[in-house]
Amino acid sequence: MRNIVLIGFMGTGKSTVGRRLAQALAWNFVDTDAEIGEVTELSVSEIFRRYGETRFRSEEKIVVARLSQEDELVIATGGGTVLNSSNWGVLAENGVIVSLYASLDVILNRIGHKNDRPLLRSTHDEIERLFLERQPFYEKADFTIDTTFRTIEEVVGEILAHLGRMAIHEFTRKN
């Protein structure tokens, strides 16, 4: 395992949990959306507004390919990152993919006050449609953690426990 990759719909806690998880492991944390912002010197919203989703996904693919070659990173991805099979491939090849899940109602409560996400300009029905469409992609993760009613510490603890079990399983399989 070279990296831990957090995937899931917006508002599931990827960035918040990712920072805490990285601290617990003494690894570096990277948020792909923030990284894209640094590289382009534009916010995600600005890229979408000026150039559209295609340009954003192109920048995202470049960032994901670069990050997946590094070691000991906790990577929080954007909600649509793993819809691209090439992104999924490089991330899975070099890391454990952890899906964070929360109910749509909780997600909408968590992000309702933010206006920096392009998706929030959509109607409730459009957000729900995307949420449902993306679930099969998220379900391909190595494991899923439901963050709906858990604290950050509980989620991090559960991820660490899963990783420990995976390491034990891998060790016993090899010996």
C-alpha positions as CSV (number, residue, x, y, z in Angstrom):
1,M,0.0,0.0,0.0
2,R,1.6,3.2,-1.1
3,N,-1.4,5.6,-0.7
4,I,-4.8,5.8,0.9
5,V,-7.4,7.2,-1.5
6,L,-10.7,8.6,-0.2
7,I,-13.6,8.7,-2.6
8,G,-17.2,9.5,-2.3
9,F,-19.9,12.1,-3.0
10,M,-19.3,15.7,-1.9
11,G,-20.0,16.2,1.8
12,T,-19.1,12.7,2.9
13,G,-16.1,14.0,4.8
14,K,-13.2,13.1,2.5
15,S,-11.1,16.2,3.2
16,T,-11.8,16.5,6.9
17,V,-11.3,12.7,7.5
18,G,-8.3,12.7,5.1
19,R,-6.4,15.4,7.1
20,R,-7.0,13.5,10.4
21,L,-6.1,10.2,8.9
22,A,-2.8,11.6,7.5
23,Q,-2.0,13.0,10.9
24,A,-2.6,9.7,12.5
25,L,-0.3,7.9,10.0
26,A,2.3,10.8,9.9
27,W,1.7,10.9,6.1
28,N,1.0,13.8,3.9
29,F,-2.5,14.9,2.9
30,V,-3.5,16.1,-0.5
31,D,-6.9,17.2,-1.7
32,T,-7.1,16.8,-5.5
33,D,-9.4,19.8,-5.9
34,A,-7.0,22.0,-3.9
35,E,-4.1,20.6,-5.9
36,I,-5.8,21.5,-9.2
37,G,-6.4,25.0,-7.8
38,E,-2.7,25.4,-7.0
39,V,-1.6,24.2,-10.5
40,T,-4.1,26.3,-12.4
41,E,-4.3,29.2,-10.0
42,L,-8.1,29.0,-10.3
43,S,-10.7,27.6,-8.0
44,V,-12.7,24.6,-9.1
45,S,-15.8,26.9,-9.5
46,E,-13.8,29.3,-11.6
47,I,-12.5,26.5,-13.9
48,F,-16.1,25.2,-14.3
49,R,-17.4,28.7,-15.0
50,R,-14.7,29.7,-17.5
51,Y,-13.8,26.4,-19.2
52,G,-16.4,23.8,-18.3
53,E,-16.2,20.4,-16.8
54,T,-14.1,18.9,-19.6
55,R,-11.2,21.2,-18.8
56,F,-11.5,20.5,-15.1
57,R,-11.5,16.7,-15.7
58,S,-8.4,17.0,-17.8
59,E,-6.6,18.9,-15.1
60,E,-7.9,16.4,-12.6
61,K,-6.5,13.4,-14.6
62,I,-3.0,15.0,-14.7
63,V,-3.0,15.7,-11.0
64,V,-4.3,12.2,-10.1
65,A,-1.6,10.5,-12.3
66,R,1.1,12.5,-10.6
67,L,-0.1,12.0,-7.1
68,S,-0.6,8.3,-7.6
69,Q,3.1,7.9,-8.2
70,E,4.0,9.2,-4.8
71,D,4.2,7.3,-1.5
72,E,2.5,7.7,1.8
73,L,-0.2,10.1,0.8
74,V,-3.8,10.3,2.0
75,I,-5.5,11.6,-1.1
76,A,-9.0,13.1,-0.9
77,T,-10.5,13.1,-4.4
78,G,-13.3,15.1,-5.9
79,G,-16.7,13.4,-6.1
80,G,-16.4,12.7,-9.8
81,T,-12.8,11.7,-9.9
82,V,-13.3,7.9,-10.0
83,L,-15.9,8.1,-12.8
84,N,-12.9,8.2,-15.1
85,S,-11.6,4.6,-15.4
86,S,-8.1,5.8,-16.0
87,N,-8.1,7.7,-12.7
88,W,-9.6,4.7,-11.0
89,G,-6.8,2.5,-12.4
90,V,-3.8,4.6,-11.3
91,L,-5.3,5.2,-7.9
92,A,-6.1,1.6,-7.3
93,E,-2.8,0.4,-8.6
94,N,-0.9,2.4,-6.0
95,G,-3.2,2.6,-3.1
96,V,-6.1,1.4,-1.1
97,I,-9.4,3.0,-2.1
98,V,-11.8,3.8,0.7
99,S,-15.3,5.0,-0.1
100,L,-16.9,7.4,2.4
101,Y,-20.7,7.3,2.3
102,A,-23.4,9.5,3.9
103,S,-27.1,9.7,3.3
104,L,-28.1,12.4,0.8
105,D,-30.1,14.3,3.5
106,V,-27.0,14.5,5.7
107,I,-24.8,15.5,2.8
108,L,-27.2,18.4,1.9
109,N,-27.2,19.5,5.5
110,R,-23.4,19.4,5.7
111,I,-22.9,21.4,2.5
112,G,-26.0,23.5,2.4
113,H,-24.2,26.6,3.6
114,K,-21.3,26.4,1.1
115,N,-21.4,28.1,-2.3
116,D,-18.0,27.1,-3.6
117,R,-19.1,23.8,-5.3
118,P,-20.4,23.9,-8.9
119,L,-22.8,21.1,-8.2
120,L,-24.7,23.2,-5.6
121,R,-26.0,25.3,-8.4
122,S,-28.1,22.2,-9.4
123,T,-31.6,21.4,-8.3
124,H,-32.2,18.9,-5.5
125,D,-33.4,16.4,-8.1
126,E,-30.2,16.8,-10.2
127,I,-28.1,16.3,-7.1
128,E,-30.0,13.2,-6.1
129,R,-29.7,11.8,-9.6
130,L,-25.9,12.3,-9.5
131,F,-25.7,10.9,-6.0
132,L,-27.5,7.7,-7.2
133,E,-25.6,7.5,-10.5
134,R,-22.2,7.6,-8.7
135,Q,-22.9,5.1,-6.0
136,P,-22.0,2.0,-8.2
137,F,-18.5,3.6,-8.8
138,Y,-18.0,4.3,-5.1
139,E,-19.1,0.7,-4.2
140,K,-16.0,-0.7,-6.1
141,A,-13.8,0.6,-3.3
142,D,-11.7,-1.8,-1.2
143,F,-14.1,-0.9,1.6
144,T,-16.8,1.6,2.5
145,I,-17.3,3.6,5.7
146,D,-20.7,5.2,6.5
147,T,-20.0,8.7,7.9
148,T,-23.6,9.6,8.3
149,F,-23.7,9.5,12.1
150,R,-20.0,9.1,13.0
151,T,-17.5,11.6,14.3
152,I,-14.3,12.2,12.4
153,E,-12.4,10.3,15.1
154,E,-14.7,7.3,14.7
155,V,-14.3,7.3,10.9
156,V,-10.5,7.5,11.1
157,G,-10.5,4.7,13.7
158,E,-12.6,2.5,11.5
159,I,-10.4,3.2,8.5
160,L,-7.3,2.3,10.5
161,A,-8.9,-0.9,11.8
162,H,-9.8,-1.9,8.2
163,L,-6.3,-1.2,7.0
164,G,-4.9,-3.3,9.9
165,R,-7.1,-6.2,9.0
166,M,-6.1,-5.9,5.3
167,A,-2.4,-5.9,6.3
168,I,-2.9,-9.0,8.5
169,H,-4.7,-10.7,5.7
170,E,-2.0,-9.9,3.2
171,F,0.7,-11.1,5.6
172,T,-1.0,-14.4,6.3
173,R,-1.7,-14.9,2.6
174,K,2.0,-14.5,1.7
175,N,3.2,-16.8,4.6
